[in-house]
Amino acid sequence: MVTVERRAAEVREALARPRPLDAASQAAWAIAAQVVDPEIPVLTIEDLGVLRSVTVTGDAVADCAVTVTLTPTYSGCPAMDAMRADVLEALTCAGYENVSVSLVLSPAWTTDWMSEIGQNKLREYGIAAPTGHATVRGSGPIRLKMAVKCPRCSSLNTRELAHFGSTSCKSLYECRDCLEPFDYFKVL
Amino acid sequence: MSERSEADAHGHVAVDVTTLDAELIEGPSVATSDVAEYALWLGDDSLILAQQLGAWISRAPELEEDVALGNIGLDLIGHARSLLHYAGTASNRTEDDLAYWRTEPDFRSLHIVEQPNGDFAHTIARQFIVAHYLFELYSRLRASADATFAAIAAKAVKEVDYHRDHGVQWVLRLAHGTDESRRRMITALSDLWPYVEEIFRDDPLIDRLEGIAVRPSSLRPAFDEAIAPVLTEAELDIPRGFVASGGGRTGKHSEHLAFLLAEMQVLTRAHPGASW
């Protein structure tokens, strides 16, 4: 029996990684999916949920047209230009000659789309993965925060050092047990 | 991070089936002149504020704040790019044409965003006010009948929510800090407050964009409601006094904007077509 949780996870996964259904597009998706985030090179654009669609029209690899859409993590993320160029290069190197890559804003990207594999890779890399799910809060300054786990020693005894970190998507934390500072991929 | 609503039970986000190509000028979404004018209103606010925040990098009171104000500016640049790109579709101009090749009477930004950075408290007071306004604006613009505005807003609202929090934390910290930080926070709030009214002033353009644009005056109650508890906690009074004349939406600006534009546009104008 499929539980509600399992079904919800499947729906989330389908939203996060809307893979194509036909074989030709799937082959191109598999190539584009290997492109990594230039700022966090352990994560692929597929792990992030940034790769939104790959469509191949036509038959032979050289003759067909490939249309790829990406969505930016943050509106002003400078890594988008690099990801876009890298997707173009990866597909061109694979023999596709007619490739176009565009950006879409809707639906808006959320950290909820980050794959579990991606979250694990992030932790191994030393960045704490997003804790909890995205919501836009209502009015009022009160916000309940979940503890962020230290990616080094797994302690929950951590504190935020700075609201903003080295890139738009991160804030800076410190572990009070192992005393190491670390980046936290904040929930969006 | 915070409370989860009922709607989140099956995985959260509302899915908009519209695929917006925000980058291609030949794309399906071309703005009418009224829509383009509204896109300029919002895009110019973000652009000018982003330019101001960039000036803090390497000059903020602490390194973390260089990073914070830089990151907020970056988000705002992202919003400005989308909005100005959209505005440009009506007149076949690029976002860069609009950012670099207009003079101040053609800018539609509010007076509050062109107010000088001042000391850190002035920048925080400006951020506190503008981020709360933008949060209420984008919350409602998500429901715009215009798919491009709705898409930009749905993305921007999550980012300005974070900016709002940043402003709140600093208002509290400065107000409850030292006598000096409190004195500066009070001065900054009273210097910026005269520019609040213009934000919520309606314009005939809004009447022509029913269902597409957000009526500025309709945001005032939510804005007041959101900032009131913060000011109470900070033990700050809402300043009383004069109301600035405004006029930014029709291209009437103070002397500050021309200097700001001169700095922002000098490179492009000195070396047209330069890239790096």
Boltz contact constraints between the chains, C-beta under 6 A:
constraints:
  - contact:
      token1: [A, 8]
      token2: [B, 10]
      max_distance: 6.0
  - contact:
      token1: [A, 8]
      token2: [B, 11]
      max_distance: 6.0
  - contact:
      token1: [A, 11]
      token2: [B, 11]
      max_distance: 6.0
  - contact:
      token1: [A, 12]
      token2: [B, 11]
      max_distance: 6.0
  - contact:
      token1: [A, 74]
      token2: [B, 75]
      max_distance: 6.0
  - contact:
      token1: [A, 75]
      token2: [B, 75]
      max_distance: 6.0
  - contact:
      token1: [A, 75]
      token2: [B, 78]
      max_distance: 6.0
  - contact:
      token1: [A, 75]
      token2: [B, 79]
      max_distance: 6.0
  - contact:
      token1: [A, 75]
      token2: [B, 155]
      max_distance: 6.0
  - contact:
      token1: [A, 76]
      token2: [B, 74]
      max_distance: 6.0
  - contact:
      token1: [A, 76]
      token2: [B, 75]
      max_distance: 6.0
  - contact:
      token1: [A, 76]
      token2: [B, 77]
      max_distance: 6.0
  - contact:
      token1: [A, 76]
      token2: [B, 78]
      max_distance: 6.0
  - contact:
      token1: [A, 102]
      token2: [B, 21]
      max_distance: 6.0
  - contact:
      token1: [A, 102]
      token2: [B, 23]
      max_distance: 6.0
  - contact:
      token1: [A, 103]
      token2: [B, 22]
      max_distance: 6.0
  - contact:
      token1: [A, 103]
      token2: [B, 23]
      max_distance: 6.0
  - contact:
      token1: [A, 104]
      token2: [B, 19]
      max_distance: 6.0
  - contact:
      token1: [A, 104]
      token2: [B, 20]
      max_distance: 6.0
  - contact:
      token1: [A, 105]
      token2: [B, 20]
      max_distance: 6.0
  - contact:
      token1: [A, 105]
      token2: [B, 22]
      max_distance: 6.0
  - contact:
      token1: [A, 105]
      token2: [B, 151]
      max_distance: 6.0
  - contact:
      token1: [A, 105]
      token2: [B, 155]
      max_distance: 6.0
  - contact:
      token1: [A, 106]
      token2: [B, 16]
      max_distance: 6.0
  - contact:
      token1: [A, 106]
      token2: [B, 18]
      max_distance: 6.0
  - contact:
      token1: [A, 106]
      token2: [B, 20]
      max_distance: 6.0
  - contact:
      token1: [A, 106]
      token2: [B, 151]
      max_distance: 6.0
  - contact:
      token1: [A, 107]
      token2: [B, 13]
      max_distance: 6.0
  - contact:
      token1: [A, 107]
      token2: [B, 15]
      max_distance: 6.0
  - contact:
      token1: [A, 107]
      token2: [B, 16]
      max_distance: 6.0
  - contact:
      token1: [A, 108]
      token2: [B, 154]
      max_distance: 6.0
  - contact:
      token1: [A, 108]
      token2: [B, 155]
      max_distance: 6.0
  - contact:
      token1: [A, 110]
      token2: [B, 13]
      max_distance: 6.0
  - contact:
      token1: [A, 112]
      token2: [B, 12]
      max_distance: 6.0
  - contact:
      token1: [A, 132]
      token2: [B, 1]
      max_distance: 6.0
  - contact:
      token1: [A, 133]
      token2: [B, 12]
      max_distance: 6.0
  - contact:
      token1: [A, 135]
      token2: [B, 2]
      max_distance: 6.0
  - contact:
      token1: [A, 135]
      token2: [B, 4]
      max_distance: 6.0
  - contact:
      token1: [A, 136]
      token2: [B, 157]
      max_distance: 6.0
  - contact:
      token1: [A, 136]
      token2: [B, 158]
      max_distance: 6.0
  - contact:
      token1: [A, 136]
      token2: [B, 161]
      max_distance: 6.0
  - contact:
      token1: [A, 137]
      token2: [B, 2]
      max_distance: 6.0
  - contact:
      token1: [A, 139]
      token2: [B, 225]
      max_distance: 6.0
  - contact:
      token1: [A, 139]
      token2: [B, 226]
      max_distance: 6.0
  - contact:
      token1: [A, 141]
      token2: [B, 168]
      max_distance: 6.0
  - contact:
      token1: [A, 141]
      token2: [B, 230]
      max_distance: 6.0
  - contact:
      token1: [A, 143]
      token2: [B, 2]
      max_distance: 6.0
  - contact:
      token1: [A, 144]
      token2: [B, 2]
      max_distance: 6.0
  - contact:
      token1: [A, 162]
      token2: [B, 64]
      max_distance: 6.0
  - contact:
      token1: [A, 163]
      token2: [B, 68]
      max_distance: 6.0
  - contact:
      token1: [A, 163]
      token2: [B, 166]
      max_distance: 6.0
  - contact:
      token1: [A, 164]
      token2: [B, 67]
      max_distance: 6.0
  - contact:
      token1: [A, 164]
      token2: [B, 68]
      max_distance: 6.0
  - contact:
      token1: [A, 164]
      token2: [B, 71]
      max_distance: 6.0
  - contact:
      token1: [A, 168]
      token2: [B, 71]
      max_distance: 6.0
  - contact:
      token1: [A, 168]
      token2: [B, 74]
      max_distance: 6.0
  - contact:
      token1: [A, 187]
      token2: [B, 1]
      max_distance: 6.0
  - contact:
      token1: [A, 188]
      token2: [B, 158]
      max_distance: 6.0
